Amino acid sequence: MFAMNEFDHEKNPQQLVKGLLEFIGEDPTREGLIDTPKRVVKAYEKLFSGYSQKPEDVLTVFGDELYDEMIVVKDIEFYSTCEHHMLPFFGKAHVGYIPDGKIIGLSKMPRLVEIYARRLQNQERMTSQIAQGLYDVLKPKGVGVIVEAQHFCMMARGVEKQNSLVATSSLRGLFKKELSTRNEFLRHIGR
């Protein structure tokens, strides 16, 4: 078996994947694995593409808007990777805000979720980053984010619970200060 202290971190990414295959006891020259290092590197480029983006890169802001009621996009699917075990966690994010003279394009909220989901994460931080990213760029009266996810590290190892759902929330402005605003957000997302 491949020893961790023999792992050369100066190798190119495909060599690192090849070394990992050797570490787990596989033969990276086996027919089914020959192109695996290239495929893994390509997959990782997508899975971790959030490191190369910032909220201001994807949030198109429209000013001079008179709309001042809550805007919610719910059930935004996401896939992320747990930083503790490098295993997937996946679920849905619900994002809402109350504008203060500026709005964003509706498709931009899922893009914001993607920025933070496409990094090594924990769910709690990701939830907070989504809320803070929207709050910083848009300066709304309030922001609410709820993320519900299943964690492969809980499903395939450890406690091995298949139906556990983890819920986290992050609130800013009126969503945090006013119970009626928070309750309206929860009604919009069906909670």
C-alpha positions as CSV (number, residue, x, y, z in Angstrom):
1,M,0.0,0.0,0.0
2,F,1.1,3.6,-0.7
3,A,2.5,5.3,2.3
4,M,1.3,8.9,3.0
5,N,4.8,10.1,3.8
6,E,5.8,9.0,0.3
7,F,3.1,11.3,-1.2
8,D,4.9,13.9,-3.4
9,H,2.8,17.1,-3.3
10,E,4.9,18.7,-6.1
11,K,3.3,16.3,-8.7
12,N,0.8,17.6,-11.1
13,P,-2.9,17.0,-10.2
14,Q,-3.3,13.9,-12.3
15,Q,-0.2,12.4,-10.7
16,L,-1.8,13.2,-7.3
17,V,-4.9,11.3,-8.2
18,K,-2.8,8.4,-9.5
19,G,-1.0,8.4,-6.2
20,L,-4.3,8.3,-4.4
21,L,-5.4,5.3,-6.5
22,E,-2.2,3.5,-5.5
23,F,-2.8,4.5,-1.8
24,I,-6.2,2.8,-1.7
25,G,-4.6,-0.4,-3.2
26,E,-5.7,0.1,-6.9
27,D,-3.6,-0.3,-10.0
28,P,-3.9,3.0,-11.9
29,T,-2.7,1.3,-15.1
30,R,-5.8,-1.0,-15.1
31,E,-7.9,-0.4,-18.2
32,G,-10.9,1.1,-16.3
33,L,-8.6,3.5,-14.4
34,I,-6.2,4.7,-17.0
35,D,-8.2,7.9,-17.7
36,T,-9.5,8.3,-14.2
37,P,-6.9,10.9,-13.1
38,K,-7.8,13.1,-16.0
39,R,-11.6,12.7,-15.3
40,V,-11.1,13.4,-11.6
41,V,-9.1,16.6,-12.2
42,K,-11.8,17.8,-14.7
43,A,-14.6,17.0,-12.1
44,Y,-12.7,18.8,-9.4
45,E,-12.4,21.9,-11.6
46,K,-16.2,22.0,-11.7
47,L,-16.8,20.9,-8.1
48,F,-14.5,23.6,-6.7
49,S,-15.1,26.4,-9.2
50,G,-16.5,28.6,-6.5
51,Y,-13.0,29.6,-5.4
52,S,-12.6,31.6,-8.6
53,Q,-15.8,33.6,-8.1
54,K,-17.1,36.4,-5.9
55,P,-20.7,37.5,-5.4
56,E,-20.1,40.8,-7.2
57,D,-19.0,38.8,-10.2
58,V,-22.5,37.2,-10.7
59,L,-25.0,39.5,-9.0
60,T,-26.4,41.9,-11.5
61,V,-27.9,44.8,-9.5
62,F,-30.8,47.0,-10.8
63,G,-31.1,50.3,-9.0
64,D,-33.9,52.8,-8.7
65,E,-36.5,50.1,-8.0
66,L,-39.6,50.9,-6.0
67,Y,-40.4,47.3,-5.1
68,D,-40.1,46.9,-1.4
69,E,-41.7,43.5,-0.6
70,M,-40.0,40.2,0.0
71,I,-38.5,38.3,-2.9
72,V,-37.8,34.6,-2.4
73,V,-36.3,31.9,-4.5
74,K,-36.8,28.6,-2.9
75,D,-35.7,25.0,-3.6
76,I,-32.4,26.0,-5.2
77,E,-30.6,22.6,-5.6
78,F,-26.9,22.5,-4.7
79,Y,-24.1,20.1,-4.4
80,S,-21.1,20.8,-2.1
81,T,-18.2,18.9,-0.6
82,C,-17.7,18.5,3.2
83,E,-14.3,19.9,4.2
84,H,-14.0,17.3,7.0
85,H,-14.2,14.1,4.9
86,M,-14.2,15.5,1.3
87,L,-17.5,13.7,0.7
88,P,-20.6,15.3,-0.9
89,F,-23.4,17.0,0.8
90,F,-26.4,18.1,-1.2
91,G,-29.8,19.6,-0.8
92,K,-31.8,22.8,-1.3
93,A,-31.3,26.4,-0.4
94,H,-34.0,29.0,0.1
95,V,-33.0,32.6,-0.2
96,G,-35.1,35.7,0.4
97,Y,-34.5,39.4,0.7
98,I,-36.4,42.7,1.1
99,P,-35.0,45.3,-1.3
100,D,-34.0,48.8,-0.4
101,G,-34.0,50.5,-3.8
102,K,-32.1,47.8,-5.6
103,I,-33.0,44.3,-6.8
104,I,-31.0,41.5,-8.6
105,G,-32.0,39.3,-11.4
106,L,-33.8,36.2,-10.1
107,S,-31.4,33.8,-11.7
108,K,-28.6,35.4,-9.7
109,M,-29.7,33.9,-6.4
110,P,-29.0,30.3,-7.6
111,R,-25.6,31.6,-9.0
112,L,-24.8,33.0,-5.5
113,V,-25.6,29.7,-3.9
114,E,-23.3,28.0,-6.4
115,I,-20.3,30.2,-5.6
116,Y,-20.3,29.0,-2.0
117,A,-21.4,25.4,-2.6
118,R,-18.6,24.9,-5.1
119,R,-15.9,25.0,-2.4
120,L,-14.8,22.7,0.4
121,Q,-17.4,23.7,3.0
122,N,-19.4,23.0,6.1
123,Q,-23.1,23.7,5.8
124,E,-23.2,26.3,8.6
125,R,-20.5,28.5,7.0
126,M,-22.0,28.1,3.5
127,T,-25.4,29.3,4.8
128,S,-23.8,32.3,6.4
129,Q,-21.7,33.1,3.4
130,I,-24.7,33.1,1.1
131,A,-26.6,35.5,3.4
132,Q,-23.6,37.8,3.9
133,G,-22.7,37.8,0.2
134,L,-26.2,39.0,-0.8
135,Y,-26.3,41.5,2.1
136,D,-22.9,43.0,1.2
137,V,-23.6,43.5,-2.5
138,L,-27.3,44.5,-2.4
139,K,-27.5,46.3,0.9
140,P,-31.2,45.2,1.3
141,K,-33.4,45.8,4.3
142,G,-33.0,42.1,5.2
143,V,-31.8,38.7,4.0
144,G,-32.9,35.2,5.0
145,V,-31.2,31.9,4.0
146,I,-32.2,28.4,5.0
147,V,-30.2,25.4,3.7
148,E,-31.4,21.8,4.1
149,A,-29.0,19.1,3.2
150,Q,-28.1,15.4,3.4
151,H,-24.5,14.6,4.1
152,F,-22.8,11.6,2.6
153,C,-20.4,11.5,5.6
154,M,-23.4,10.7,7.8
155,M,-25.0,8.3,5.2
156,A,-22.0,6.2,4.1
157,R,-19.8,6.2,7.2
158,G,-20.0,7.1,10.8
159,V,-23.7,6.9,12.0
160,E,-24.9,5.7,8.6
161,K,-28.3,7.4,8.8
162,Q,-29.9,7.6,5.3
163,N,-32.8,9.9,5.9
164,S,-31.2,12.6,8.2
165,L,-31.7,16.1,7.0
166,V,-29.6,19.0,8.4
167,A,-31.2,22.5,8.4
168,T,-29.2,25.7,8.9
169,S,-30.3,29.3,8.8
170,S,-28.7,32.7,8.5
171,L,-30.7,35.9,8.9
172,R,-29.7,39.6,8.4
173,G,-31.6,42.9,9.0
174,L,-35.4,42.7,9.2
175,F,-35.3,38.9,9.0
176,K,-33.4,38.8,12.2
177,K,-35.1,41.7,14.0
178,E,-38.7,41.2,13.2
179,L,-40.6,38.0,13.9
180,S,-43.3,38.8,11.4
181,T,-40.7,39.1,8.6
182,R,-39.1,35.8,9.6
183,N,-42.5,34.1,9.7
184,E,-43.4,35.5,6.3
185,F,-40.2,34.0,4.9
186,L,-40.9,30.6,6.5
187,R,-44.4,30.7,5.0
188,H,-43.0,31.4,1.5
189,I,-40.7,28.4,1.7
190,G,-43.4,26.2,3.1
191,R,-42.0,25.8,6.6
